[in-house]
Amino acid sequence: MIRWEGGRDEGTLTATGKDYQPGGRVVDGTVTAEVVEKTSLKGKLGEADFTATYDSLYDNVATLDPLVTGPWLLADNAGTLSLVNVAADGKVTGAAQGVAGGECPLTGEVVPEPGKNYYKLEITFADSAECQLPNQTVEGVAIHQQGIMIAGLLSNDQSRGLFALGTQDFR
């Protein structure tokens, strides 16, 4: 998962940021890319070349409806499984696997970003020795497409990045 800060000057994006890798490693990096609005993004992320194409699904408006139809099973880049529910008001409840075999309770909120096809997400882990981030909050964004949720979250001090992939179709 990558988080960057920067800007766009006409058709060129330049930014610096951090690459949050599995196992907790965080690497500084840069991105430069040529931007063709609503068409493509092509450039370098560190030393790697990349090309991304625009998807008109981004222009859809996210709602909570597809998130509240049942529990979500999520796996993250720390190797942890979580089972969470999203209520009609966007409140999130659930538990992650604990570090010693128990459970780490969690709560939070998911809010559709107005006019966009993604969500803002905030999760707070219980103050428990079972939690990898006890009594800490992570914030980020999530997308939902075809029954799959993808979320990227950062700790408040930005020292930890969590990337999670989930489905409701696990029964």
Legacy VTK file of the C-alpha trace (Angstrom):
# vtk DataFile Version 3.0
C-alpha trace
ASCII
DATASET POLYDATA
POINTS 171 float
0.000 0.000 0.000
1.334 3.407 -0.924
0.483 6.837 0.461
1.859 9.899 -1.219
1.593 13.673 -1.029
2.281 15.935 -3.934
0.677 17.805 -6.703
-0.183 17.958 -10.328
1.196 20.599 -12.655
-0.801 20.482 -15.877
-0.421 16.846 -17.012
2.375 15.760 -14.663
1.973 14.289 -11.181
4.961 14.379 -8.813
4.856 13.204 -5.229
6.801 11.681 -2.364
5.458 9.194 0.102
5.692 5.883 1.873
5.284 2.294 0.742
3.742 0.184 3.531
4.915 -3.354 2.900
3.984 -6.730 4.415
5.732 -7.441 7.699
5.596 -3.807 8.799
8.424 -2.498 6.606
7.948 1.145 5.514
10.020 2.524 2.627
10.227 6.149 1.434
9.599 6.663 -2.244
8.641 8.935 -5.099
6.130 8.827 -7.919
6.140 10.700 -11.201
3.475 10.197 -13.821
1.873 11.676 -16.883
-1.858 12.200 -16.336
-4.472 12.175 -19.068
-7.663 13.090 -17.209
-10.308 10.347 -17.225
-8.033 8.241 -19.450
-4.720 7.112 -17.941
-1.884 7.521 -15.467
1.557 6.325 -16.605
4.865 6.716 -14.836
7.334 5.472 -12.252
6.710 4.457 -8.675
10.197 4.328 -7.230
12.056 2.274 -9.817
8.978 0.425 -11.090
7.092 1.476 -14.196
3.300 1.450 -14.022
0.258 2.218 -16.135
-3.254 2.680 -14.814
-6.361 3.231 -16.895
-9.425 5.172 -15.902
-12.536 3.213 -14.952
-15.893 4.991 -15.232
-17.042 3.105 -12.094
-15.169 5.810 -10.152
-17.902 8.243 -11.210
-20.623 6.146 -9.534
-21.749 7.258 -6.093
-20.998 4.912 -3.190
-23.812 3.957 -0.803
-23.827 1.869 2.351
-26.404 -0.557 0.910
-23.959 -3.210 -0.415
-21.948 -3.161 2.821
-24.778 -3.941 5.254
-26.024 -7.220 3.771
-24.055 -9.459 6.106
-20.727 -10.026 7.851
-17.431 -9.368 6.093
-14.437 -11.681 6.329
-11.267 -9.633 5.820
-7.629 -10.681 5.516
-4.899 -8.066 5.953
-1.223 -7.700 5.102
-0.276 -8.615 8.696
-1.791 -12.071 8.142
-4.770 -11.365 10.396
-8.374 -12.350 9.718
-11.220 -10.143 10.898
-14.979 -10.638 10.949
-16.887 -7.344 10.857
-20.429 -6.060 10.370
-21.529 -2.725 8.940
-24.834 -1.319 10.248
-27.206 0.811 8.157
-25.829 3.963 9.853
-22.241 3.031 8.882
-21.142 1.871 12.346
-18.640 -0.997 12.210
-18.333 -3.712 14.869
-16.379 -6.926 14.924
-13.190 -8.641 15.975
-9.777 -9.445 14.555
-7.726 -12.511 15.378
-5.750 -11.844 18.520
-1.985 -12.084 18.769
-2.214 -14.794 21.454
-5.088 -16.789 19.951
-7.999 -14.785 21.343
-9.919 -11.934 19.769
-9.262 -8.227 19.368
-12.595 -6.354 19.459
-12.891 -3.426 17.082
-15.354 -0.637 16.353
-15.479 2.082 13.775
-17.364 3.841 11.051
-17.561 3.753 7.263
-18.867 6.821 5.397
-19.426 7.147 1.642
-17.342 9.974 0.192
-19.884 12.462 -1.234
-20.127 12.239 -5.019
-17.423 9.532 -5.298
-17.295 5.753 -5.460
-15.272 5.094 -2.321
-15.647 5.235 1.447
-13.752 6.851 4.303
-13.082 4.259 6.982
-12.022 4.523 10.627
-11.368 1.528 12.891
-10.433 1.596 16.597
-8.967 -1.503 18.208
-9.772 -2.358 21.841
-7.298 -1.718 24.628
-6.359 -5.394 24.787
-3.124 -7.366 24.776
-4.740 -9.442 21.989
-4.630 -6.454 19.609
-1.676 -5.675 17.337
-2.534 -1.983 17.740
-4.138 -1.815 21.206
-6.262 1.268 21.837
-5.237 2.734 18.496
-7.233 4.038 15.551
-6.476 3.502 11.882
-8.013 5.637 9.144
-8.181 5.329 5.392
-10.336 4.516 2.430
-12.192 1.505 1.069
-13.758 0.531 -2.220
-16.451 -2.037 -2.944
-16.889 -3.725 -6.281
-18.656 -6.955 -7.227
-18.869 -8.236 -3.644
-15.236 -7.496 -2.772
-14.034 -4.827 -0.339
-10.507 -3.431 -0.497
-9.325 -1.113 2.272
-6.131 0.800 2.955
-5.662 2.231 6.455
-2.889 4.056 8.307
-2.187 4.415 12.012
-2.477 7.979 13.335
1.314 8.364 13.453
1.548 6.796 9.964
4.068 4.224 11.182
1.793 1.285 10.262
-0.190 0.583 7.136
-2.914 -2.033 6.868
-4.192 -3.320 3.560
-7.264 -5.562 3.773
-9.231 -7.578 1.240
-12.624 -9.004 2.126
-15.786 -10.694 0.995
-19.232 -11.468 2.320
-19.412 -14.634 0.249
-17.460 -16.935 2.577
-20.216 -19.166 3.938
LINES 1 172
171 0 1 2 3 4 5 6 7 8 9 10 11 12 13 14 15 16 17 18 19 20 21 22 23 24 25 26 27 28 29 30 31 32 33 34 35 36 37 38 39 40 41 42 43 44 45 46 47 48 49 50 51 52 53 54 55 56 57 58 59 60 61 62 63 64 65 66 67 68 69 70 71 72 73 74 75 76 77 78 79 80 81 82 83 84 85 86 87 88 89 90 91 92 93 94 95 96 97 98 99 100 101 102 103 104 105 106 107 108 109 110 111 112 113 114 115 116 117 118 119 120 121 122 123 124 125 126 127 128 129 130 131 132 133 134 135 136 137 138 139 140 141 142 143 144 145 146 147 148 149 150 151 152 153 154 155 156 157 158 159 160 161 162 163 164 165 166 167 168 169 170
